[in-house]
Amino acid sequence: MVNAVMEPDYLLETLHTESDHDSVYNTSWVSVCPRGLWKVQRKRLNNGSQQTGSDSDVTHTLLTFVPSISSSNCPRLGSLCRVRVHLKANNDEAENVACEKTGEKLPAQPDLFTAELTESGATPFVRCKDSVLQVPLGDWTTLRLGDGQCDITEACLEGMRAGEKCEIQLSPLETGPDAAVPHPSDESLPFYATVELQAFTPGKESWEMSPGEKWEWVKSHKDTGGVRFRSEDLWGAADSYSKAMKLVITLCNHVRDVAKKGWEYEAEEQREATLETLYPPAEELNKMKADLHSNLSLCQLKLNQPERAKANAAKATQLEPGCAKAWYRLGKACQIVNELEEAKQAFRKLLELQPEMPAALKALKDIASREKATNAQLGLRLSKMFS
């Protein structure tokens, strides 16, 4: 299920996760890759361990898909996962893999294997803009769940058990005529792949983490978002910022709870805490949250989502009134949706923070020209109406 504390205004989309016992693919969700949004449909090939979610549709939020299985027997955030992905040429070939045996056996000493897996660490590889499945195909690869090397594969692994295999069908998501990633006319689509999970190390659900651990993941997701944005992986960047935001919100709620219980409670908590369990100061959390809203706003502007960009930029300016970037992004979003008065207010506020800023001066000049043209057209219509 979706974390109840999540704020919907920074999310990019919503969808329903499907669960149908009679269908070939029993679970579906939307995931991101550098090429955009893709619909992923999954079925398990290990019938003995197959589990499905509820028969009723459950609303999930894009970029925060939570599989139907939540168990210590499945990988969680931070787990090192030994995984292999095969690309299948067509559906018939994908069907045949259900009866195949890999011929490989798990090590006789799982504890020893886990130690080796931990020591080896994640397999380093660069995220490729022209690839949907980011992992090296056909080879055993070690992924650290949460690093975001391949969002589609990671979403599969969150609901799998060691030794399990699943098949996925992937197709690009049609998002309208102005979509950042239009539906390609590729006869090979949809395409199919299998994901095998050999073994994994323990991880943690977000509610099991200490404040310090959550904060490290927040910074990691934000850094990943920055790397993705600079490589023009806009959907991936927005995904990383959204994941960071979800964790920041839980930390902010914790700070609020401490404040309600009073400083005496906080002092006691501080005495018993280690550096790892301490949460960041409220000011630092506030700034991080504002930065994430502002970064999401920039992604959404570039993805042609001005309404969402406006909402996130407005949140950023409320949290950090001195954030010049957020005021500029708010002004641009308002300009796009033709809310010119609000746009002027945002750019004027920006000029208070950074006088004579060329971008703000140009934007105000453009708005004045636009208003002048609109008034001229209105005057012409009125003259024709009463002539």
Secondary structure, DSSP 8 states (H G I E B T S, - for coil): ---TT--GGG-S-EEEEEE-TTSSS-EEEEEEETTEEEEEEEEES-GGG-----SS-EEEETT----S---TTS--BT-EEEEEEEEESSHHHHHHGGG--------S-HHHHHHHHHHH--------TT-SS-S-TTSEEEEETTS-S-HHHHHHHTT--TTEEEEEEEEE----TT-SS-----TT-SEEEEEEEEEE---B-GGGS-HHHHHHHHHHHHHHHHHHHHTT-HHHHHHHHHHHHHHHHHHHHHHHHHHHH-HHHHHHHHHH--TTT----HHHHHHHHHHHHHHHHHHHHHTT-HHHHHHHHHHHHHH-TT-HHHHHHHHHHHHHTT-HHHHHHHHHHHHHHSTT-HHHHHHHHHHHHHHHHHHHHHHHHHHHHH-
